[in-house]
Every structure is written in structure tokens, then in C-alpha cells.
Amino acid sequence: MYMPRVHLLGCALHECACFSQPESVASSPQYSDPHLYVWNVTGNRLLHRVEGVRLKTRPAQCTDLVGVKRQLEMLAKMKVTHYRFALDWPSILPTGNLSMVNRQALRYYRCVVSEGLKLNISSMVTLYYPTHAHLGLPEPLLHSGGWLNRSTAKAFQDYADLCFRELGDLVKLWITINEPNRLSDIYERSSNDTYWAAHHLLIAHALAWHLYDRQYRPAQRGALSLSLHSDWAEPANPYADSHWKAAERFLQFEIAWFAEPVFKSGDYPLAMREYIAFKNRQGLSSSTLPQFTEEERRLVKGTADFYALNHFTTRFVMHERQNGSSYGTDRDIQFLQDITCLSSPTRLAVVPWGERKVLRWIRRNYGDVDVYITASGIDDQSLENDELRKYYLEKYIQEALKGEVRGPFRIQ
């Protein structure tokens, strides 16, 4: 009998975001400029070139990136064996296409990965890590509509192709897109904007996966997925049937929205479609989920080699009828705070057993898929003696281990 594995990554972008932006030293003229300079000789705090002196130049080397080496050595002292970080799409392709490739940024990232391997630290590399300020997109793509424009998916495929070609011989674990199910926080003008942006993100992920599978996997032998924000949901009142239904509805709208097309059917969850249609009949919403063409179904279905789990908390929910056409109101869910739970400064509940429950839910819905816990943590504000963070990590890791002992997962 096959036993799916749960992999616990040692360090991720959330915990030590050291390398997500290429350092300025990557483009420093230090070793390519043959001139000698002295600083502040006239008291004006400027560099002054020494005339008549020329130095030997040499190509830049990874060892020049002192900051990178120092950070990696710190991770090695922590016994970290895996590190997840994100590439910066706009830094690599400022124009959004291959007409202008920032080779220095690529060299920087290659140095991060190769220097890590020297210390037995393997990298999991995220191609696209959306941010609220500018969506993490090159500016031309952002101005042409971002993820509301299907052409952005093709641009992402070209970007992924470049990264696989330049870094793939060193990288065995790839994340195409981090938490696409949280872009609803950005595309909130209407539900249809939210759902179409999600649709194009799914297409972008699938295009990148098939490209890797077809052109790079035979030689590079890596694995790809997309990271999904996968918090658990509990009924606020366990004796109220409507609260149980609301909890399951949260999981369908939050997780299955992306997991169902990729891991199972090639289409959005039936429960999600039916509930939106129900709200339309009631006159409470005018939302519509995009329809997959048959070609798109075949494209999206099965495009993940593992489930990448970003899990932070458990949400306590109840049913609350809501009017309006937005992703948030389509769910008819109200979140409640359990005052008996230990919470973070931002009031996220510390509920370790929720992690094991969501792992079971994933297996029940998507079968024996390997799981990588790609993000987990808490916003402990203490710079020293961060007892809340230590407690959180200890308890959540214990719950993942219980999944191994009490089935059905095996930890690696």
C-alpha cells in the first residue's frame, strides 16, 4: 500500500527572506572596472579616481557575494537542509518578455542555489510570489491588465522556461505560483475579476508544468507544484448544522477552488458552482465562474507532482447570508474569534490540531498525494525569547508527526 509522505521544509521565505531580491553586489563594477578609487580625500565623502592606475579585472564569482555566503552559513548552523525562496520576476524580465533578460539577476540566484548546495542546503524555488503592492508582475504586464489578461499566462510560461533553463540543473523542487487562492484580496472590484484572474493563474501554472514535464524533467528530474493557502475551518457552533456546512463551504471556496482542477477533475468544485448558482437564483449575486474548455480541462488536470501546503491557523466560521457579487460575499461565511484560543498579535488562533485535520481532508479529497509543508508560522513580535513562535512550531510539527503515527501520512 502506498503511503503518501509529508515533507517538512527547514526554512522558507516567511521565516528568513534573505535572497528574494538580487543584491546590488550582483551588478557591482568592483571586479570589471579597472580603475582605482580613493574615498573622501577632500572631505566631500565621494570616491575619486586615481589617474594613471589600472588594475587587473576578472569575472564576478559567487564568492564575491559575501552577504549570501554569510546567510547560508547561518542556515547551515541551524541544521537547515532545505530552503524555499522566491525569484523576482520583474528583476529578471523588466519588460515582461525575453527582449531584455537581466543576466546578473539570474547569476545572483544561481549563486544562492549553488552555494547552498555546497553546505548541503537544497533550494525549493518559487517562480512567482504575488505581492499586494504591484502583484509581483513586470510593469508592462501589470499595465496591460495583469492576470485579467490571458496573455499574462503565456508571458509566465516564457519566464518559467528561462528559469528552468538557467537554474534547473541545480533545483529539484519548484513552486510555480505562491498562494494564487489569496489573490482575491487584490482583485476585489468584482467577483468576476477575481474568478477570471484565478482562471488565468491556473492556465499559467499548467502551461509551466507541461513545459517542464516535456522539455526539462527527463534531464533535470525535478518536481513542480503550486502552493495553496490551506487553513482549516471549524464550525463555530459544533451543534449547528449550518455552521458545519459553512466550514465545508469555506474549504471548497478557499482550497478546492484551485486544488480540484489541478489534482482531480480539471474543473472547479461542483459545490462551488452550485452554491454560486443558488445565490444567483436568490437574486443575491450575479457572480459566474469561468467555464473550462475541453482543451483547458486536459491542460490543467494533473499538473502537480505534490501538494504544497501553506498552513497557519484554523478559522471558526458560521453561516451568514450576504448580498453582493464578490468572492467574499459569495461564500455566505462569517468568521468568529474563539477567545479561549491562544492567538497571535494579529489575532490568528493557534490551533495545532487543525493542521492534521486539513492533511486528512486533502487525502480524503485528492488521494495519496505527497505533501510538502511549504509555509507555516506565527507573527511573534518578540525579537528575543520568541516563546510564542517556539510553542507554535513545536505543536504544529507534533501534529504533522501524529499524522504519521496515526495514519495515513509518512513523514520524510
C-alpha positions as CSV (number, residue, x, y, z in Angstrom):
1,M,0.0,0.0,0.0
2,Y,1.4,3.4,-1.0
3,M,1.9,5.8,1.9
4,P,1.9,9.5,1.0
5,R,4.7,11.5,2.5
6,V,4.5,14.8,4.4
7,H,7.8,16.8,4.0
8,L,8.7,19.5,6.5
9,L,10.8,22.1,4.9
10,G,13.6,23.5,7.1
11,C,13.3,27.2,6.2
12,A,11.0,29.2,4.0
13,L,10.6,32.7,2.6
14,H,8.4,33.7,5.5
15,E,11.0,32.8,8.2
16,C,14.2,34.1,6.6
17,A,13.6,36.2,3.5
18,C,17.3,36.6,2.7
19,F,17.5,36.0,-1.0
20,S,14.3,37.0,-2.7
21,Q,15.8,40.3,-4.1
22,P,19.1,40.2,-6.0
23,E,21.7,42.1,-4.1
24,S,23.2,45.2,-5.6
25,V,26.6,43.5,-5.5
26,A,25.4,41.3,-8.3
27,S,25.8,44.2,-10.6
28,S,28.7,45.8,-8.9
29,P,31.6,47.1,-11.1
30,Q,34.1,46.1,-8.4
31,Y,35.8,43.5,-10.5
32,S,35.0,44.7,-14.0
33,D,36.1,48.4,-13.5
34,P,40.0,48.6,-13.9
35,H,40.3,52.0,-12.1
36,L,41.4,52.6,-8.6
37,Y,39.4,54.9,-6.3
38,V,40.1,56.6,-3.0
39,W,37.3,57.9,-0.8
40,N,36.7,61.2,1.0
41,V,40.2,62.7,0.3
42,T,38.7,66.2,0.1
43,G,36.2,65.7,2.8
44,N,33.3,65.6,0.4
45,R,32.5,61.9,1.1
46,L,32.9,61.0,-2.6
47,L,35.0,58.5,-4.5
48,H,37.9,60.0,-6.5
49,R,39.6,58.1,-9.4
50,V,43.3,57.8,-9.1
51,E,44.6,58.7,-12.6
52,G,47.2,56.6,-14.3
53,V,46.5,53.4,-12.3
54,R,44.8,50.4,-13.9
55,L,44.0,47.2,-12.1
56,K,43.5,43.7,-13.4
57,T,39.9,42.7,-13.8
58,R,38.3,39.3,-13.5
59,P,34.8,37.9,-14.0
60,A,32.5,38.1,-11.0
61,Q,32.3,35.0,-8.8
62,C,29.8,33.6,-6.4
63,T,32.3,34.1,-3.6
64,D,32.0,37.8,-4.2
65,L,28.5,37.7,-2.7
66,V,29.6,37.9,0.9
67,G,26.2,38.5,2.2
68,V,24.8,35.4,0.6
69,K,27.5,33.2,1.9
70,R,27.0,34.6,5.5
71,Q,23.3,34.0,5.4
72,L,23.7,30.4,4.1
73,E,26.3,29.7,6.8
74,M,23.8,30.8,9.4
75,L,21.2,28.4,7.9
76,A,23.8,25.6,8.0
77,K,24.5,26.2,11.7
78,M,20.7,25.9,12.3
79,K,21.0,22.4,10.6
80,V,18.6,23.6,7.8
81,T,18.7,21.2,4.9
82,H,16.0,22.8,2.6
83,Y,15.3,26.5,1.9
84,R,12.5,28.0,0.0
85,F,12.8,31.4,-1.7
86,A,11.1,33.3,-4.5
87,L,12.6,34.7,-7.7
88,D,11.7,38.3,-8.6
89,W,10.0,38.2,-12.0
90,P,10.4,42.0,-12.6
91,S,14.1,41.9,-11.8
92,I,14.7,39.0,-14.2
93,L,12.5,40.3,-17.1
94,P,11.9,44.0,-16.6
95,T,9.9,44.3,-19.9
96,G,7.8,41.1,-19.2
97,N,9.2,39.3,-22.2
98,L,12.5,37.9,-23.3
99,S,13.6,41.0,-25.2
100,M,15.5,42.1,-22.1
101,V,17.0,39.5,-19.7
102,N,18.8,40.5,-16.6
103,R,21.6,38.0,-16.6
104,Q,23.2,39.5,-13.5
105,A,20.0,38.7,-11.5
106,L,20.0,35.2,-12.8
107,R,23.7,34.8,-11.9
108,Y,22.8,36.0,-8.4
109,Y,20.1,33.4,-7.9
110,R,22.3,30.7,-9.4
111,C,24.9,31.6,-6.8
112,V,22.4,31.4,-4.0
113,V,21.4,27.9,-5.1
114,S,24.9,26.6,-5.8
115,E,26.5,28.0,-2.6
116,G,23.6,26.4,-0.7
117,L,24.3,23.0,-2.2
118,K,27.9,23.3,-1.0
119,L,26.5,23.4,2.5
120,N,24.0,20.5,1.8
121,I,21.1,23.0,1.6
122,S,18.7,22.3,-1.2
123,S,16.5,25.0,-2.6
124,M,12.8,25.0,-3.3
125,V,12.4,27.9,-5.8
126,T,9.2,29.8,-6.2
127,L,8.8,31.4,-9.7
128,Y,6.1,33.9,-8.7
129,Y,5.3,35.3,-5.3
130,P,2.5,37.8,-5.6
131,T,2.6,41.0,-3.5
132,H,-0.3,43.3,-2.9
133,A,1.6,46.5,-4.0
134,H,2.2,45.5,-7.6
135,L,1.2,41.8,-7.9
136,G,4.9,41.0,-8.4
137,L,4.5,41.5,-12.1
138,P,6.8,43.2,-14.6
139,E,5.3,46.7,-15.1
140,P,4.3,46.3,-18.7
141,L,2.2,43.2,-17.8
142,L,0.6,45.0,-14.9
143,H,-0.4,47.9,-17.1
144,S,-1.8,45.6,-19.8
145,G,-4.3,44.1,-17.3
146,G,-2.2,41.7,-15.2
147,W,-4.0,38.4,-14.6
148,L,-7.2,39.7,-16.1
149,N,-5.4,39.4,-19.5
150,R,-4.8,35.8,-20.6
151,S,-1.6,36.8,-22.4
152,T,0.0,37.1,-19.0
153,A,-0.2,33.3,-18.7
154,K,1.8,32.9,-21.9
155,A,4.3,35.5,-20.6
156,F,4.6,33.5,-17.4
157,Q,5.4,30.3,-19.4
158,D,8.2,32.1,-21.2
159,Y,9.6,33.4,-17.9
160,A,9.4,29.8,-16.4
161,D,11.2,28.4,-19.5
162,L,14.1,30.8,-18.9
163,C,14.3,29.9,-15.2
164,F,14.1,26.2,-15.8
165,R,16.9,26.5,-18.4
166,E,19.2,28.7,-16.3
167,L,18.6,27.1,-12.8
168,G,17.0,23.8,-13.4
169,D,20.2,21.7,-13.3
170,L,20.6,22.8,-9.6
171,V,16.9,22.9,-8.5
172,K,14.9,19.8,-7.8
173,L,11.8,21.4,-6.3
174,W,9.8,24.2,-8.0
175,I,6.7,26.2,-7.0
176,T,5.1,27.9,-9.9
177,I,2.9,30.3,-8.0
178,N,2.6,31.0,-4.3
179,E,-1.0,31.2,-2.9
180,P,-2.9,32.1,-6.1
181,N,-6.1,31.5,-4.0
182,R,-5.2,34.6,-2.0
183,L,-5.2,36.9,-5.0
184,S,-8.9,37.5,-4.2
185,D,-7.6,40.1,-1.7
186,I,-6.4,42.1,-4.7
187,Y,-8.9,41.6,-7.4
188,E,-11.9,42.7,-5.3
189,R,-13.6,45.1,-7.7
190,S,-16.0,42.3,-8.6
191,S,-16.3,38.6,-8.2
192,N,-15.9,38.1,-12.0
193,D,-12.5,39.9,-11.9
194,T,-11.5,37.6,-9.0
195,Y,-12.6,34.4,-10.8
196,W,-11.1,35.3,-14.2
197,A,-7.7,36.2,-12.6
198,A,-7.8,32.8,-10.8
199,H,-8.6,31.1,-14.1
200,H,-5.7,32.7,-15.9
201,L,-3.4,31.8,-12.9
202,L,-4.4,28.2,-13.3
203,I,-3.7,28.3,-17.0
204,A,-0.3,29.9,-16.3
205,H,0.6,27.2,-13.8
206,A,-0.5,24.4,-16.1
207,L,1.5,25.8,-19.1
208,A,4.6,26.0,-16.9
209,W,4.1,22.4,-15.6
210,H,3.6,20.9,-19.1
211,L,6.7,22.8,-20.4
212,Y,8.8,21.4,-17.6
213,D,7.4,17.9,-18.0
214,R,8.0,17.9,-21.7
215,Q,11.4,19.6,-22.0
216,Y,13.2,19.6,-18.7
217,R,12.0,16.8,-16.4
218,P,13.8,13.9,-18.3
219,A,17.2,15.6,-17.7
220,Q,16.7,17.6,-14.6
221,R,14.4,15.1,-12.7
222,G,12.7,17.7,-10.6
223,A,9.1,18.2,-9.3
224,L,6.6,21.0,-9.5
225,S,3.5,22.2,-7.8
226,L,1.8,25.4,-6.7
227,S,1.5,26.5,-3.1
228,L,-2.1,26.8,-1.8
229,H,-3.1,28.7,1.4
230,S,-4.7,25.9,3.2
231,D,-6.1,26.9,6.6
232,W,-8.6,24.6,8.3
233,A,-12.2,25.6,9.1
234,E,-14.2,24.6,12.1
235,P,-17.9,25.3,12.8
236,A,-18.2,28.0,15.4
237,N,-21.0,26.0,17.0
238,P,-20.4,22.3,16.5
239,Y,-24.1,21.6,17.3
240,A,-25.4,23.8,14.4
241,D,-25.7,22.1,11.0
242,S,-25.5,25.4,9.2
243,H,-22.1,26.0,10.8
244,W,-20.8,22.6,9.6
245,K,-21.9,23.4,6.1
246,A,-20.3,26.8,6.3
247,A,-17.0,25.2,7.3
248,E,-17.0,22.9,4.4
249,R,-18.0,25.7,2.1
250,F,-15.0,27.7,3.3
251,L,-12.7,24.8,2.3
252,Q,-14.4,24.5,-1.1
253,F,-14.0,28.2,-1.9
254,E,-10.5,28.5,-0.3
255,I,-8.7,25.3,-1.2
256,A,-10.7,23.2,-3.7
257,W,-11.1,26.3,-5.9
258,F,-7.5,25.6,-7.1
259,A,-6.9,22.0,-5.9
260,E,-10.0,20.4,-7.6
261,P,-8.9,21.5,-11.1
262,V,-5.3,20.5,-10.6
263,F,-5.5,17.4,-8.5
264,K,-8.8,15.9,-9.5
265,S,-11.3,16.9,-12.2
266,G,-9.9,19.7,-14.4
267,D,-12.8,21.8,-13.3
268,Y,-13.9,24.0,-10.4
269,P,-15.6,22.2,-7.4
270,L,-19.2,21.3,-8.1
271,A,-20.1,22.6,-4.7
272,M,-18.7,26.0,-5.5
273,R,-20.6,26.2,-8.9
274,E,-23.8,25.0,-7.3
275,Y,-23.7,27.5,-4.4
276,I,-23.0,30.4,-6.7
277,A,-25.8,29.3,-8.9
278,F,-28.1,29.1,-5.8
279,K,-27.2,32.7,-4.9
280,N,-27.9,33.8,-8.4
281,R,-31.4,32.3,-8.2
282,Q,-32.0,34.0,-4.9
283,G,-31.0,37.4,-6.5
284,L,-28.2,37.8,-4.0
285,S,-25.3,37.6,-6.5
286,S,-24.5,37.9,-10.2
287,S,-21.2,36.1,-10.0
288,T,-20.2,33.4,-12.6
289,L,-17.3,31.0,-12.5
290,P,-15.5,30.7,-15.9
291,Q,-16.1,27.6,-17.9
292,F,-13.2,25.4,-18.8
293,T,-13.0,24.4,-22.4
294,E,-12.3,20.7,-23.0
295,E,-8.7,21.7,-24.0
296,E,-8.3,23.7,-20.8
297,R,-9.5,20.7,-18.7
298,R,-6.9,18.5,-20.2
299,L,-4.3,21.2,-19.8
300,V,-4.9,21.8,-16.1
301,K,-5.8,18.4,-14.8
302,G,-2.9,16.5,-13.1
303,T,-0.4,19.4,-13.2
304,A,1.1,18.9,-9.8
305,D,3.7,16.4,-8.5
306,F,2.9,17.1,-4.8
307,Y,0.6,19.2,-2.7
308,A,2.4,22.3,-1.4
309,L,0.7,23.3,1.9
310,N,0.8,26.8,3.4
311,H,-1.0,26.4,6.7
312,F,-1.1,28.9,9.5
313,T,-4.3,28.7,11.5
314,T,-7.9,27.4,11.9
315,R,-10.8,29.6,11.2
316,F,-14.0,29.4,13.2
317,V,-17.0,30.0,10.9
318,M,-20.7,30.3,10.8
319,H,-23.3,30.7,8.0
320,E,-24.3,34.3,7.4
321,R,-26.4,35.2,4.3
322,Q,-24.7,38.0,2.4
323,N,-25.8,40.2,-0.5
324,G,-23.4,41.2,-3.2
325,S,-21.3,40.0,-6.1
326,S,-17.8,39.4,-4.6
327,Y,-15.7,36.4,-3.8
328,G,-16.2,37.2,-0.1
329,T,-20.0,37.5,-0.1
330,D,-20.4,34.5,-2.5
331,R,-19.4,32.2,0.4
332,D,-22.0,33.4,3.0
333,I,-19.5,33.0,5.8
334,Q,-18.8,34.9,8.9
335,F,-15.6,34.4,10.8
336,L,-15.7,34.4,14.6
337,Q,-12.9,34.7,17.2
338,D,-12.6,31.9,19.8
339,I,-11.5,33.8,22.9
340,T,-10.4,30.6,24.5
341,C,-7.6,30.0,21.9
342,L,-4.1,31.3,22.2
343,S,-3.7,33.9,19.5
344,S,-1.0,35.8,17.7
345,P,-0.8,39.6,17.9
346,T,-2.9,39.8,14.7
347,R,-5.5,37.5,16.4
348,L,-4.8,34.4,14.4
349,A,-5.7,31.4,16.6
350,V,-3.1,28.9,17.5
351,V,-4.9,25.6,16.8
352,P,-2.3,22.8,16.1
353,W,-4.8,20.0,15.5
354,G,-6.2,22.0,12.6
355,E,-3.1,21.1,10.6
356,R,-3.7,17.3,11.0
357,K,-7.4,17.8,10.0
358,V,-6.5,19.7,6.8
359,L,-4.0,16.9,5.9
360,R,-6.7,14.3,6.3
361,W,-9.1,16.4,4.3
362,I,-6.6,16.7,1.4
363,R,-6.1,13.0,1.3
364,R,-9.8,12.3,1.5
365,N,-10.5,14.6,-1.4
366,Y,-7.3,14.2,-3.6
367,G,-6.0,10.8,-2.7
368,D,-2.5,9.6,-1.9
369,V,-0.6,12.8,-2.8
370,D,2.7,13.6,-1.2
371,V,2.5,16.8,0.8
372,Y,5.2,19.4,1.4
373,I,4.5,21.9,4.2
374,T,5.9,24.9,2.4
375,A,4.9,27.6,4.9
376,S,3.8,27.7,8.5
377,G,4.5,30.1,11.3
378,I,3.2,32.9,13.5
379,D,3.8,36.6,13.9
380,D,5.7,36.6,17.2
381,Q,6.7,40.3,17.7
382,S,9.5,39.4,20.2
383,L,12.9,39.8,18.7
384,E,14.4,37.8,21.6
385,N,12.9,34.9,23.6
386,D,10.2,34.4,21.0
387,E,8.4,31.8,23.1
388,L,5.1,32.1,21.1
389,R,6.9,31.1,17.9
390,K,8.7,28.2,19.6
391,Y,5.5,26.9,21.1
392,Y,3.7,27.3,17.7
393,L,6.3,25.4,15.7
394,E,6.7,22.6,18.3
395,K,3.0,21.9,18.5
396,Y,2.3,22.1,14.8
397,I,5.2,19.8,14.0
398,Q,3.9,17.4,16.6
399,E,0.5,17.3,14.8
400,A,2.2,16.6,11.5
401,L,4.1,13.7,13.2
402,K,0.8,12.4,14.7
403,G,-0.4,12.1,11.1
404,E,2.5,9.7,10.5
405,V,1.8,7.6,13.7
406,R,-2.0,7.5,13.4
407,G,-2.0,7.4,9.6
408,P,-2.2,7.9,6.8
409,F,0.9,10.0,6.1
410,R,4.6,9.2,6.4
411,I,7.0,12.0,7.4
412,Q,10.2,12.5,5.5
